[in-house]
């Protein structure tokens, strides 16, 4: 992945990326089981909000990130069909895959990308790499050993293998942070839930921290698709 000079990012883009956390809580809260039981089915509202937020990020980004976001929408939907529908690793609140999900994947990716190439992140690249490596290693081992999450121990190992192959690029750590945040919020609101055993064999918590590997792997595939 080619590093982009942080000066190319507008204040608007950085603001939108920083707004990611609040937007996630608001959007997934509207699609939550609690909101549905007390008010109405907010799925369509969340769908509209996700598309609007995606477009705001898209049009505030430079050309390369736009290509990544555009391709991510389609790639992530294919991934949803495989991991959700075919393999049954997790299920959404309803049988259908929500429209906001593929756009949400692109938002998660773009937010992590913007953080990784911000002036602050580039300036503190080495310190952040050490912090992230220690933090994620500790997290994976903790949930794996104390919460019996063999999914995270397995795929967390694959995550570090992939990051090592990519020369410990902080981009993957920033994306992983966004993934963990949205997974925690989404499962808290019961917008989706992970199966207790992946493939009927590997024990999993809800949500498993090791899910970050699939986003990291998706990024590698995404970059190759965009280059083509």
C-alpha positions as a Python dict, from the first residue, in 0.01 Angstrom:
ca = {
    (1, 'X'): (0, 0, 0),
    (2, 'X'): (144, 336, -99),
    (3, 'X'): (170, 583, 187),
    (4, 'X'): (-21, 902, 121),
    (5, 'X'): (115, 1235, 238),
    (6, 'X'): (-97, 1339, 535),
    (7, 'X'): (-115, 1696, 403),
    (8, 'X'): (-347, 1572, 128),
    (9, 'X'): (-618, 1497, 380),
    (10, 'X'): (-863, 1775, 437),
    (11, 'X'): (-990, 1879, 778),
    (12, 'X'): (-1331, 1758, 666),
    (13, 'X'): (-1202, 1408, 600),
    (14, 'X'): (-1024, 1387, 934),
    (15, 'X'): (-1335, 1513, 1111),
    (16, 'X'): (-1549, 1250, 941),
    (17, 'X'): (-1304, 977, 1039),
    (18, 'X'): (-1300, 1096, 1400),
    (19, 'X'): (-1681, 1104, 1396),
    (20, 'X'): (-1672, 729, 1319),
    (21, 'X'): (-1717, 625, 1683),
    (22, 'X'): (-2021, 843, 1753),
    (23, 'X'): (-2176, 756, 1419),
    (24, 'X'): (-2135, 383, 1488),
    (25, 'X'): (-2307, 404, 1825),
    (26, 'X'): (-2592, 611, 1684),
    (27, 'X'): (-2648, 405, 1368),
    (28, 'X'): (-2626, 62, 1531),
    (29, 'X'): (-2834, 184, 1825),
    (30, 'X'): (-3115, 265, 1585),
    (31, 'X'): (-3091, -88, 1438),
    (32, 'X'): (-3075, -247, 1783),
    (33, 'X'): (-3319, -499, 1927),
    (34, 'X'): (-3404, -256, 2207),
    (35, 'X'): (-3492, 22, 1961),
    (36, 'X'): (-3708, -219, 1762),
    (37, 'X'): (-3895, -340, 2072),
    (38, 'X'): (-3957, 8, 2213),
    (39, 'X'): (-4010, 220, 1900),
    (40, 'X'): (-4000, 72, 1549),
    (41, 'X'): (-3774, -120, 1315),
    (42, 'X'): (-3497, 132, 1252),
    (43, 'X'): (-3314, -76, 992),
    (44, 'X'): (-3403, 152, 700),
    (45, 'X'): (-3299, 461, 895),
    (46, 'X'): (-2960, 303, 963),
    (47, 'X'): (-2931, 204, 596),
    (48, 'X'): (-2986, 565, 487),
    (49, 'X'): (-2745, 704, 748),
    (50, 'X'): (-2473, 458, 643),
    (51, 'X'): (-2506, 545, 274),
    (52, 'X'): (-2497, 920, 351),
    (53, 'X'): (-2192, 883, 574),
    (54, 'X'): (-2021, 666, 312),
    (55, 'X'): (-2081, 931, 45),
    (56, 'X'): (-1950, 1209, 268),
    (57, 'X'): (-1631, 1014, 331),
    (58, 'X'): (-1607, 911, -33),
    (59, 'X'): (-1628, 1261, -178),
    (60, 'X'): (-1390, 1406, 82),
    (61, 'X'): (-1121, 1149, -4),
    (62, 'X'): (-848, 1144, -265),
    (63, 'X'): (-881, 927, -575),
    (64, 'X'): (-696, 619, -446),
    (65, 'X'): (-902, 591, -128),
    (66, 'X'): (-1219, 638, -332),
    (67, 'X'): (-1123, 336, -541),
    (68, 'X'): (-1058, 134, -226),
    (69, 'X'): (-1394, 230, -74),
    (70, 'X'): (-1584, 161, -393),
    (71, 'X'): (-1431, -185, -434),
    (72, 'X'): (-1473, -259, -62),
    (73, 'X'): (-1852, -232, -83),
    (74, 'X'): (-1873, -515, -336),
    (75, 'X'): (-1593, -724, -187),
    (76, 'X'): (-1743, -709, 162),
    (77, 'X'): (-2086, -814, 37),
    (78, 'X'): (-1930, -1123, -118),
    (79, 'X'): (-1757, -1184, 214),
    (80, 'X'): (-2090, -1154, 395),
    (81, 'X'): (-2243, -1418, 169),
    (82, 'X'): (-1951, -1651, 244),
    (83, 'X'): (-1895, -1599, 617),
    (84, 'X'): (-2253, -1528, 724),
    (85, 'X'): (-2475, -1723, 488),
    (86, 'X'): (-2250, -2008, 373),
    (87, 'X'): (-2033, -2073, 679),
    (88, 'X'): (-2277, -1945, 944),
    (89, 'X'): (-2005, -1779, 1153),
    (90, 'X'): (-2251, -1510, 1269),
    (91, 'X'): (-2610, -1399, 1215),
    (92, 'X'): (-2784, -1064, 1189),
    (93, 'X'): (-3093, -952, 1376),
    (94, 'X'): (-3299, -1049, 1073),
    (95, 'X'): (-3243, -1317, 811),
    (96, 'X'): (-3138, -1068, 544),
    (97, 'X'): (-2795, -903, 530),
    (98, 'X'): (-2861, -534, 607),
    (99, 'X'): (-2789, -285, 332),
    (100, 'X'): (-2575, -79, 568),
    (101, 'X'): (-2328, -364, 623),
    (102, 'X'): (-2120, -345, 301),
    (103, 'X'): (-2118, 34, 323),
    (104, 'X'): (-2023, 1, 689),
    (105, 'X'): (-1726, -218, 599),
    (106, 'X'): (-1604, 51, 363),
    (107, 'X'): (-1650, 316, 634),
    (108, 'X'): (-1451, 105, 882),
    (109, 'X'): (-1173, 57, 630),
    (110, 'X'): (-1160, 423, 527),
    (111, 'X'): (-1156, 542, 889),
    (112, 'X'): (-863, 316, 975),
    (113, 'X'): (-685, 425, 658),
    (114, 'X'): (-724, 794, 739),
    (115, 'X'): (-603, 744, 1096),
    (116, 'X'): (-299, 547, 976),
    (117, 'X'): (-189, 820, 734),
    (118, 'X'): (-265, 1116, 957),
    (119, 'X'): (24, 1344, 1049),
    (120, 'X'): (20, 1231, 1412),
    (121, 'X'): (28, 860, 1325),
    (122, 'X'): (312, 901, 1077),
    (123, 'X'): (513, 1111, 1323),
    (124, 'X'): (473, 846, 1597),
    (125, 'X'): (493, 542, 1369),
    (126, 'X'): (757, 346, 1563),
    (127, 'X'): (605, 408, 1907),
    (128, 'X'): (258, 319, 1781),
    (129, 'X'): (387, -2, 1623),
    (130, 'X'): (533, -115, 1955),
    (131, 'X'): (218, -17, 2145),
    (132, 'X'): (-15, -189, 1899),
    (133, 'X'): (191, -507, 1884),
    (134, 'X'): (200, -543, 2262),
    (135, 'X'): (-165, -441, 2303),
    (136, 'X'): (-310, -678, 2044),
    (137, 'X'): (-90, -966, 2157),
    (138, 'X'): (-206, -915, 2516),
    (139, 'X'): (-570, -889, 2409),
    (140, 'X'): (-562, -1204, 2196),
    (141, 'X'): (-391, -1407, 2468),
    (142, 'X'): (-624, -1279, 2741),
    (143, 'X'): (-953, -1360, 2567),
    (144, 'X'): (-810, -1682, 2428),
    (145, 'X'): (-687, -1820, 2760),
    (146, 'X'): (-932, -1675, 3012),
    (147, 'X'): (-1246, -1672, 2794),
    (148, 'X'): (-1171, -1996, 2606),
    (149, 'X'): (-1180, -1815, 2273),
    (150, 'X'): (-987, -2051, 2050),
    (151, 'X'): (-1113, -1862, 1746),
    (152, 'X'): (-915, -1557, 1854),
    (153, 'X'): (-605, -1758, 1942),
    (154, 'X'): (-615, -1919, 1599),
    (155, 'X'): (-699, -1624, 1377),
    (156, 'X'): (-516, -1376, 1598),
    (157, 'X'): (-204, -1576, 1515),
    (158, 'X'): (-286, -1549, 1146),
    (159, 'X'): (-336, -1174, 1192),
    (160, 'X'): (16, -1129, 1326),
    (161, 'X'): (153, -1350, 1050),
    (162, 'X'): (-14, -1124, 792),
    (163, 'X'): (100, -802, 959),
    (164, 'X'): (455, -935, 972),
    (165, 'X'): (441, -1006, 598),
    (166, 'X'): (330, -645, 549),
    (167, 'X'): (633, -520, 745),
    (168, 'X'): (427, -432, 1053),
    (169, 'X'): (237, -158, 875),
    (170, 'X'): (29, 33, 1132),
    (171, 'X'): (-253, 54, 879),
    (172, 'X'): (-363, -297, 977),
    (173, 'X'): (-360, -211, 1345),
    (174, 'X'): (-572, 101, 1294),
    (175, 'X'): (-823, -93, 1086),
    (176, 'X'): (-827, -364, 1354),
    (177, 'X'): (-908, -104, 1621),
    (178, 'X'): (-1206, 16, 1417),
    (179, 'X'): (-1317, -344, 1363),
    (180, 'X'): (-1305, -429, 1732),
    (181, 'X'): (-1498, -115, 1820),
    (182, 'X'): (-1778, -178, 1571),
    (183, 'X'): (-1795, -546, 1668),
    (184, 'X'): (-1834, -459, 2036),
    (185, 'X'): (-2103, -200, 1964),
    (186, 'X'): (-2291, -420, 1716),
    (187, 'X'): (-2303, -725, 1943),
    (188, 'X'): (-2394, -509, 2244),
    (189, 'X'): (-2699, -377, 2058),
    (190, 'X'): (-2766, -730, 1926),
    (191, 'X'): (-2756, -614, 1565),
    (192, 'X'): (-2568, -940, 1505),
    (193, 'X'): (-2423, -1224, 1708),
    (194, 'X'): (-2145, -1476, 1656),
    (195, 'X'): (-2204, -1851, 1676),
    (196, 'X'): (-2061, -2004, 1996),
    (197, 'X'): (-1863, -2253, 1785),
    (198, 'X'): (-1719, -2164, 1445),
    (199, 'X'): (-1751, -2453, 1199),
    (200, 'X'): (-1910, -2638, 1491),
    (201, 'X'): (-1563, -2693, 1638),
    (202, 'X'): (-1376, -2376, 1737),
    (203, 'X'): (-1510, -2211, 2054),
    (204, 'X'): (-1583, -1839, 2014),
    (205, 'X'): (-1689, -1548, 2230),
    (206, 'X'): (-1934, -1286, 2106),
    (207, 'X'): (-1761, -1104, 1942),
    (208, 'X'): (-1425, -1275, 1886),
    (209, 'X'): (-1129, -1038, 1873),
    (210, 'X'): (-965, -1263, 1613),
    (211, 'X'): (-1218, -1144, 1356),
    (212, 'X'): (-971, -868, 1273),
    (213, 'X'): (-778, -1119, 1063),
    (214, 'X'): (-1055, -1134, 803),
    (215, 'X'): (-1052, -757, 763),
    (216, 'X'): (-673, -757, 731),
    (217, 'X'): (-688, -1037, 477),
    (218, 'X'): (-961, -852, 294),
    (219, 'X'): (-738, -547, 273),
    (220, 'X'): (-465, -746, 98),
    (221, 'X'): (-717, -877, -154),
    (222, 'X'): (-872, -532, -189),
    (223, 'X'): (-538, -368, -273),
    (224, 'X'): (-473, -627, -543),
    (225, 'X'): (-816, -577, -694),
    (226, 'X'): (-772, -200, -704),
    (227, 'X'): (-430, -234, -869),
    (228, 'X'): (-590, -444, -1142),
}
